[in-house]
């Protein structure tokens, strides 16, 4: 009798691991990897961390390298509509059968580790191991790996990356990463390894100092990306510096031996300019490994990038947009992207969040631009009660409703929306994953 799981059984197995929660530490993933032949050692990795924008930056890196002709893998989190979104090669999700086969192979090793003093392997650890195993067996040229949370003790952090990327640092997951920017920066700096190149767009001065110190400790070369509109920094200079300039319809970027004008990201919002510029620098950092990426591939990769749930339009008339913004910094960027890229009569905000995220800061940035707020609640076990969101939203908006089911909340928004209105669904990826409208 075969021990292989079906795709549905593989999903059920992963769901069963959720009860073990999030457990920081590299002991279990290291043991699991050793049991499976350490597949991560066969990969050339670009490791991407940060508070916001790491998924977009990772996607930009992948599309640029794919456009340049390199077979490029991408591991991201979380997903929006299909778990397999997290494990891709050149934009194609892992197949159902392949996914089931790899989970079937990992399960006995994970079960065995779970019986030791290390304790049960988590769902995220198994999925991360599945990515490493799949990418190694598919003989990819590069694997772009997005950090799940933090960096130092994240399950992805068993690799020795060619390039470590830290997009930015702000307060998020404070219950696990620390309650100050410098503490969070220290955790994220844990992905910097000896001999790699660090590429960062961190603009918080305190975070920059922490990250730079760690990079110097590891002997990593430091590449920094800054906005040409930013205040001049008084801190120590990086080894290499790039500047990007935001224009009305795109951005330009210049650095040592390169100048790119009129870049137009496929992802909406000026905040994506920093992410795209960071991705370009990360790709250029591979040149020391004799990796050549022509300018047309950079332009195409930036333009063709697509990732679900990042200012994503699902339908028009009325327009429905979903975004996974779940912290104040992301909410601020989302509000600006909505104001600058869309015209509408009224904005109807449907929001559902997790109890581990700061609803006050998110609503303070999004509710004031809405004519109506509909508080809702995803089916996820850590979802924040809609009643709590409703109460907080009333501080910033006169018209607030409470519809506890996400699908019903979206239906209510569409019922009250006119053709020229905009419905924005946000607050968490779990919330937007329950929107039952597929992109047109």
VEXDREN-2710 file (C-alpha; in Angstrom, 1 decimal):
% VEXDREN-2710
k/r/px/py/pz
1/UNK/0.0/0.0/0.0
2/UNK/1.4/3.4/-1.0
3/UNK/2.3/5.9/1.7
4/UNK/1.8/8.8/-0.7
5/UNK/-0.8/11.3/0.4
6/UNK/-3.3/12.8/-2.0
7/UNK/-3.3/16.5/-2.5
8/UNK/-6.3/16.9/-0.2
9/UNK/-4.6/14.7/2.4
10/UNK/-1.5/16.8/2.2
11/UNK/-3.5/19.9/2.9
12/UNK/-5.3/18.2/5.8
13/UNK/-1.9/17.2/7.2
14/UNK/-0.6/20.8/7.1
15/UNK/-3.8/22.0/8.6
16/UNK/-3.3/19.6/11.5
17/UNK/0.1/21.1/12.2
18/UNK/-1.4/24.6/12.7
19/UNK/-2.2/23.6/16.3
20/UNK/1.5/23.8/17.1
21/UNK/1.5/27.5/16.2
22/UNK/4.6/29.5/15.4
23/UNK/7.8/28.4/17.1
24/UNK/11.0/30.3/16.5
25/UNK/14.3/28.5/16.3
26/UNK/16.3/26.6/13.7
27/UNK/16.7/23.3/15.5
28/UNK/13.7/21.5/14.0
29/UNK/14.2/22.8/10.5
30/UNK/17.9/21.9/10.6
31/UNK/17.1/18.4/11.8
32/UNK/14.4/18.1/9.1
33/UNK/16.7/19.3/6.4
34/UNK/19.5/16.9/7.5
35/UNK/17.0/14.0/7.4
36/UNK/16.2/14.9/3.8
37/UNK/19.7/15.5/2.5
38/UNK/20.1/19.2/3.1
39/UNK/18.6/20.3/-0.2
40/UNK/19.0/24.0/0.6
41/UNK/22.8/23.6/0.2
42/UNK/22.3/23.0/-3.5
43/UNK/20.6/26.4/-4.0
44/UNK/21.8/29.8/-4.9
45/UNK/19.6/31.9/-2.6
46/UNK/18.5/35.5/-2.5
47/UNK/17.0/35.9/1.0
48/UNK/14.4/38.7/1.4
49/UNK/13.3/40.0/4.8
50/UNK/11.8/43.3/6.1
51/UNK/8.6/44.5/7.7
52/UNK/6.7/45.6/4.5
53/UNK/7.3/45.0/0.8
54/UNK/9.3/41.8/1.1
55/UNK/6.8/39.8/-0.9
56/UNK/6.7/42.4/-3.7
57/UNK/10.5/42.8/-3.7
58/UNK/11.0/39.0/-3.9
59/UNK/8.6/38.9/-6.8
60/UNK/10.3/41.7/-8.6
61/UNK/13.7/39.8/-8.2
62/UNK/12.1/36.6/-9.5
63/UNK/10.5/38.2/-12.6
64/UNK/13.7/40.1/-13.5
65/UNK/15.9/36.9/-13.3
66/UNK/13.3/34.9/-15.2
67/UNK/13.1/37.6/-17.9
68/UNK/16.9/37.3/-18.1
69/UNK/16.6/33.6/-18.9
70/UNK/17.4/32.2/-15.5
71/UNK/15.3/29.4/-14.0
72/UNK/14.1/31.2/-10.9
73/UNK/12.2/29.9/-7.9
74/UNK/10.1/32.0/-5.5
75/UNK/8.9/31.2/-2.0
76/UNK/6.6/33.7/-0.4
77/UNK/4.1/34.0/2.4
78/UNK/1.3/34.1/3.0
79/UNK/-0.9/33.0/0.1
80/UNK/-4.3/34.5/-1.0
81/UNK/-6.2/31.9/-3.0
82/UNK/-4.1/28.8/-3.3
83/UNK/-1.5/27.4/-0.9
84/UNK/0.7/26.6/-3.9
85/UNK/1.1/30.3/-4.7
86/UNK/3.9/30.1/-2.1
87/UNK/6.1/27.7/-4.1
88/UNK/6.7/28.8/-7.7
89/UNK/9.2/28.5/-10.5
90/UNK/9.2/31.2/-13.2
91/UNK/5.7/32.3/-12.2
92/UNK/4.2/28.8/-12.2
93/UNK/2.9/27.2/-9.0
94/UNK/4.1/23.7/-8.0
95/UNK/1.7/21.1/-9.3
96/UNK/-0.8/19.4/-7.0
97/UNK/0.7/15.9/-7.5
98/UNK/4.3/17.2/-7.0
99/UNK/3.2/19.0/-3.9
100/UNK/1.5/15.9/-2.4
101/UNK/4.5/13.8/-3.2
102/UNK/7.0/16.1/-1.5
103/UNK/4.7/16.5/1.6
104/UNK/4.4/12.7/1.7
105/UNK/8.2/12.4/1.7
106/UNK/8.6/15.1/4.4
107/UNK/5.9/13.7/6.8
108/UNK/7.7/10.6/8.1
109/UNK/10.9/12.7/8.9
110/UNK/8.8/15.4/10.5
111/UNK/6.8/12.9/12.6
112/UNK/10.0/11.3/13.8
113/UNK/11.5/14.6/14.9
114/UNK/8.2/15.4/16.6
115/UNK/8.8/12.4/18.9
116/UNK/12.2/13.8/20.1
117/UNK/13.0/16.5/22.6
118/UNK/12.8/19.1/19.7
119/UNK/9.0/18.7/19.7
120/UNK/6.5/18.9/16.8
121/UNK/7.6/20.4/13.5
122/UNK/5.3/23.3/12.6
123/UNK/3.3/23.9/9.5
124/UNK/5.6/26.7/8.3
125/UNK/8.6/24.5/8.8
126/UNK/7.2/21.7/6.6
127/UNK/6.1/24.2/3.9
128/UNK/9.6/25.8/3.9
129/UNK/11.2/22.4/3.7
130/UNK/8.9/21.5/0.8
131/UNK/10.1/24.6/-1.1
132/UNK/13.8/23.8/-0.5
133/UNK/13.3/20.2/-1.6
134/UNK/11.3/21.1/-4.7
135/UNK/13.6/23.8/-5.8
136/UNK/16.7/21.7/-5.4
137/UNK/15.2/18.8/-7.4
138/UNK/14.1/21.1/-10.2
139/UNK/17.7/22.4/-10.5
140/UNK/16.7/26.1/-10.4
141/UNK/19.4/28.7/-11.1
142/UNK/18.3/30.9/-8.2
143/UNK/15.8/30.6/-5.3
144/UNK/14.3/33.8/-4.0
145/UNK/13.2/33.0/-0.4
146/UNK/10.9/35.4/1.5
147/UNK/11.3/35.4/5.3
148/UNK/8.2/34.4/7.1
149/UNK/8.6/36.5/10.3
150/UNK/11.6/38.3/11.7
151/UNK/14.7/36.6/10.3
152/UNK/17.2/35.4/12.9
153/UNK/15.1/32.4/14.0
154/UNK/12.8/32.1/10.9
155/UNK/12.7/28.7/9.4
156/UNK/14.0/30.0/6.0
157/UNK/17.2/31.1/7.7
158/UNK/19.2/27.9/7.4
159/UNK/20.8/29.1/4.1
160/UNK/24.0/31.0/3.3
161/UNK/22.6/33.5/0.8
162/UNK/24.4/35.1/-2.1
163/UNK/22.4/38.3/-1.4
164/UNK/20.5/39.2/1.8
165/UNK/17.7/41.8/1.3
166/UNK/16.1/43.9/4.1
167/UNK/13.4/46.1/2.6
168/UNK/12.5/48.2/5.6
169/UNK/11.9/48.1/9.3
170/UNK/8.9/49.3/11.3
171/UNK/6.8/48.1/14.2
172/UNK/5.0/44.8/13.5
173/UNK/4.7/41.4/15.3
174/UNK/6.0/43.2/18.4
175/UNK/4.8/40.4/20.7
176/UNK/7.5/38.2/19.1
177/UNK/10.1/40.5/17.6
178/UNK/10.4/43.2/20.2
179/UNK/8.6/46.4/21.0
180/UNK/11.2/48.8/19.5
181/UNK/12.5/49.4/16.0
182/UNK/16.1/48.6/17.0
183/UNK/15.0/45.2/18.5
184/UNK/13.1/44.3/15.4
185/UNK/16.0/45.4/13.2
186/UNK/18.3/43.1/15.1
187/UNK/16.0/40.2/14.4
188/UNK/15.8/41.0/10.7
189/UNK/19.5/41.5/10.5
190/UNK/19.9/37.8/11.4
191/UNK/19.7/36.9/7.7
192/UNK/23.0/38.6/7.0
193/UNK/25.7/36.0/6.6
194/UNK/29.4/36.1/6.1
195/UNK/30.5/36.9/2.6
196/UNK/27.0/37.8/1.3
197/UNK/26.0/41.2/-0.1
198/UNK/23.4/43.1/2.0
199/UNK/20.9/45.2/0.0
200/UNK/18.6/47.4/2.0
201/UNK/16.2/50.3/1.6
202/UNK/15.8/50.8/5.3
203/UNK/15.2/54.5/6.0
204/UNK/14.7/54.5/9.7
205/UNK/18.0/55.8/11.1
206/UNK/17.9/53.6/14.2
207/UNK/17.2/50.5/12.2
208/UNK/20.0/51.4/9.7
209/UNK/22.6/51.6/12.5
210/UNK/21.6/48.2/13.9
211/UNK/21.6/46.6/10.4
212/UNK/24.9/48.2/9.4
213/UNK/26.6/47.0/12.6
214/UNK/25.5/43.5/12.0
215/UNK/26.6/43.6/8.3
216/UNK/30.1/44.9/9.3
217/UNK/30.3/42.1/11.9
218/UNK/29.6/39.5/9.3
219/UNK/32.0/41.1/6.7
220/UNK/29.1/41.6/4.3
221/UNK/29.3/44.3/1.6
222/UNK/26.5/46.9/2.1
223/UNK/24.4/48.3/-0.7
224/UNK/21.8/50.9/0.3
225/UNK/18.9/52.2/-1.7
226/UNK/17.5/55.7/-0.8
227/UNK/14.9/58.0/-2.2
228/UNK/16.3/61.2/-3.8
229/UNK/13.6/63.0/-1.8
230/UNK/14.8/61.7/1.5
231/UNK/16.6/63.8/4.0
232/UNK/20.3/63.6/3.8
233/UNK/21.5/60.9/6.2
234/UNK/24.3/61.7/8.6
235/UNK/25.1/58.1/9.4
236/UNK/28.0/56.1/8.1
237/UNK/27.9/55.6/4.3
238/UNK/27.3/52.2/2.7
239/UNK/29.8/50.6/0.4
240/UNK/27.5/51.1/-2.6
241/UNK/24.6/53.5/-2.9
242/UNK/21.6/53.8/-5.3
243/UNK/19.1/56.6/-5.5
244/UNK/15.6/56.3/-7.0
245/UNK/13.4/59.2/-8.0
246/UNK/9.6/58.8/-8.1
247/UNK/7.9/60.4/-11.1
248/UNK/4.2/60.6/-11.9
249/UNK/4.1/57.4/-14.0
250/UNK/7.0/55.5/-12.7
251/UNK/10.5/56.0/-11.3
252/UNK/14.2/56.4/-12.3
253/UNK/17.2/54.9/-10.6
254/UNK/20.9/55.5/-10.7
255/UNK/23.9/54.0/-9.1
256/UNK/27.5/52.9/-9.9
257/UNK/27.7/52.3/-13.6
258/UNK/24.0/52.2/-14.2
259/UNK/21.2/54.7/-14.8
260/UNK/17.6/53.6/-15.5
261/UNK/15.0/56.1/-16.5
262/UNK/11.2/55.6/-16.9
263/UNK/10.7/52.3/-15.0
264/UNK/7.1/51.3/-14.7
265/UNK/6.3/48.7/-12.1
266/UNK/3.4/46.3/-12.7
267/UNK/2.4/46.6/-9.1
268/UNK/0.3/49.6/-8.1
269/UNK/1.5/52.3/-5.7
270/UNK/4.5/54.6/-5.4
271/UNK/5.6/52.6/-2.4
272/UNK/6.4/49.9/-4.9
273/UNK/9.2/52.1/-6.4
274/UNK/11.4/51.4/-3.3
275/UNK/10.6/47.7/-3.6
276/UNK/11.4/47.6/-7.3
277/UNK/14.6/49.6/-6.8
278/UNK/15.7/47.2/-4.1
279/UNK/15.0/44.3/-6.3
280/UNK/17.1/45.8/-9.1
281/UNK/20.0/46.3/-6.8
282/UNK/19.7/42.8/-5.5
283/UNK/20.0/41.4/-9.0
284/UNK/22.9/43.7/-9.8
285/UNK/24.6/42.4/-6.7
286/UNK/24.8/39.0/-8.4
287/UNK/27.3/40.3/-10.9
288/UNK/30.2/39.3/-8.7
289/UNK/29.1/35.7/-9.4
290/UNK/29.3/36.5/-13.1
291/UNK/25.5/36.7/-13.4
292/UNK/24.6/39.1/-16.2
293/UNK/21.2/40.7/-16.4
294/UNK/20.6/43.0/-19.4
295/UNK/18.6/46.2/-19.0
296/UNK/15.7/45.0/-21.1
297/UNK/15.2/42.1/-18.7
298/UNK/15.2/44.6/-15.7
299/UNK/12.6/46.7/-17.4
300/UNK/10.4/43.8/-18.4
301/UNK/10.7/42.1/-15.0
302/UNK/9.6/45.2/-13.2
303/UNK/6.7/45.8/-15.6
304/UNK/5.4/42.2/-15.6
305/UNK/5.6/41.5/-11.9
306/UNK/2.3/40.3/-10.5
307/UNK/1.4/39.1/-7.0
308/UNK/-2.1/38.5/-5.6
309/UNK/-3.4/40.8/-2.9
310/UNK/-1.2/43.8/-3.4
311/UNK/-3.5/46.6/-4.5
312/UNK/-5.1/44.0/-6.8
313/UNK/-8.2/44.9/-8.8
314/UNK/-10.8/42.1/-8.8
315/UNK/-13.6/43.9/-10.8
316/UNK/-14.8/47.2/-12.2
317/UNK/-18.1/49.0/-11.9
318/UNK/-17.9/49.2/-9.0
319/UNK/-14.2/48.7/-8.7
320/UNK/-13.2/46.2/-6.0
321/UNK/-9.6/46.2/-4.8
322/UNK/-8.0/43.9/-2.3
323/UNK/-4.7/44.4/-0.3
324/UNK/-3.1/42.6/2.5
325/UNK/-2.1/45.7/4.5
326/UNK/-2.0/44.7/8.2
327/UNK/0.2/47.3/10.0
328/UNK/0.2/51.1/10.2
329/UNK/3.1/51.6/7.7
330/UNK/1.4/49.4/5.1
331/UNK/-1.9/51.1/5.7
332/UNK/-0.3/54.5/5.1
333/UNK/1.2/53.3/1.8
334/UNK/-2.1/51.8/0.8
335/UNK/-4.1/54.9/1.5
336/UNK/-1.7/57.0/-0.5
337/UNK/-1.8/54.4/-3.4
338/UNK/-5.6/54.6/-3.4
339/UNK/-5.7/58.4/-3.4
340/UNK/-3.0/58.7/-6.1
341/UNK/-4.1/56.0/-8.5
342/UNK/-7.9/55.9/-8.5
343/UNK/-10.8/58.3/-8.9
344/UNK/-14.1/57.4/-7.3
345/UNK/-17.1/59.0/-5.7
346/UNK/-17.1/57.1/-2.4
347/UNK/-14.7/54.6/-0.8
348/UNK/-16.3/51.7/1.0
349/UNK/-13.8/50.0/3.3
350/UNK/-14.3/46.3/4.3
351/UNK/-11.7/45.5/6.9
352/UNK/-10.9/42.3/8.9
353/UNK/-7.7/41.9/11.0
354/UNK/-5.9/39.5/13.2
355/UNK/-5.7/40.0/17.0
356/UNK/-1.9/40.1/16.7
357/UNK/-1.9/43.2/14.6
358/UNK/-2.5/46.9/15.7
359/UNK/-6.0/47.7/14.4
360/UNK/-5.8/51.3/15.9
361/UNK/-2.9/52.4/13.7
362/UNK/-4.4/50.7/10.6
363/UNK/-7.8/52.2/11.0
364/UNK/-6.4/55.6/11.8
365/UNK/-4.9/55.7/8.3
366/UNK/-7.7/54.0/6.3
367/UNK/-11.0/54.8/7.9
368/UNK/-10.8/58.6/7.5
369/UNK/-10.7/58.2/3.7
370/UNK/-13.8/56.0/3.7
371/UNK/-17.4/57.1/3.5
372/UNK/-18.4/53.8/5.0
373/UNK/-16.5/51.2/7.0
374/UNK/-17.7/47.6/7.2
375/UNK/-16.0/45.7/10.0
376/UNK/-15.7/42.0/9.5
377/UNK/-13.9/38.9/10.7
378/UNK/-12.2/36.1/8.8
379/UNK/-12.6/32.4/9.8
380/UNK/-8.9/32.3/11.0
381/UNK/-8.6/31.3/14.6
382/UNK/-6.6/34.5/15.5
383/UNK/-9.1/36.9/13.8
384/UNK/-9.9/40.0/15.7
385/UNK/-13.6/40.2/16.6
386/UNK/-15.5/42.4/14.2
387/UNK/-17.0/44.2/17.3
388/UNK/-13.6/45.4/18.3
389/UNK/-12.9/46.8/14.8
390/UNK/-16.3/48.4/14.7
391/UNK/-15.7/50.3/17.9
392/UNK/-12.3/51.5/16.8
393/UNK/-13.5/52.5/13.3
394/UNK/-16.2/54.7/14.9
395/UNK/-13.4/57.0/16.1
396/UNK/-12.6/57.9/12.5
397/UNK/-15.7/57.4/10.4
398/UNK/-19.4/58.2/11.0
399/UNK/-20.9/55.4/8.9
400/UNK/-19.7/52.0/10.4
401/UNK/-21.4/48.6/10.0
402/UNK/-20.6/45.2/11.4
403/UNK/-20.9/42.1/9.1
404/UNK/-19.1/39.3/10.7
405/UNK/-18.7/37.0/7.6
406/UNK/-16.2/38.3/5.0
407/UNK/-18.2/37.2/2.0
408/UNK/-21.4/38.8/3.4
409/UNK/-19.4/41.9/4.2
410/UNK/-18.3/42.2/0.6
411/UNK/-21.8/41.5/-0.6
412/UNK/-23.1/44.3/1.6
413/UNK/-20.4/46.7/0.3
414/UNK/-21.5/45.9/-3.3
415/UNK/-25.1/46.3/-2.4
416/UNK/-24.6/49.9/-1.2
417/UNK/-22.0/50.8/-3.8
418/UNK/-22.7/52.8/-6.9
419/UNK/-21.0/52.2/-10.2
420/UNK/-18.4/55.0/-9.6
421/UNK/-17.6/53.9/-6.0
422/UNK/-14.6/51.9/-4.9
423/UNK/-14.8/48.9/-2.5
424/UNK/-11.5/48.3/-0.7
425/UNK/-11.1/45.0/1.2
426/UNK/-8.0/44.9/3.5
427/UNK/-6.6/44.2/7.0
428/UNK/-5.0/40.8/6.5
429/UNK/-4.3/38.2/3.8
430/UNK/-6.7/35.9/5.6
431/UNK/-9.5/38.4/5.1
432/UNK/-8.8/39.0/1.4
433/UNK/-8.4/35.3/0.8
434/UNK/-12.1/34.8/1.7
435/UNK/-13.3/37.3/-0.9
436/UNK/-15.2/35.1/-3.4
437/UNK/-14.5/37.3/-6.5
438/UNK/-11.9/36.2/-8.9
439/UNK/-9.8/38.7/-10.9
440/UNK/-11.4/39.6/-14.2
END
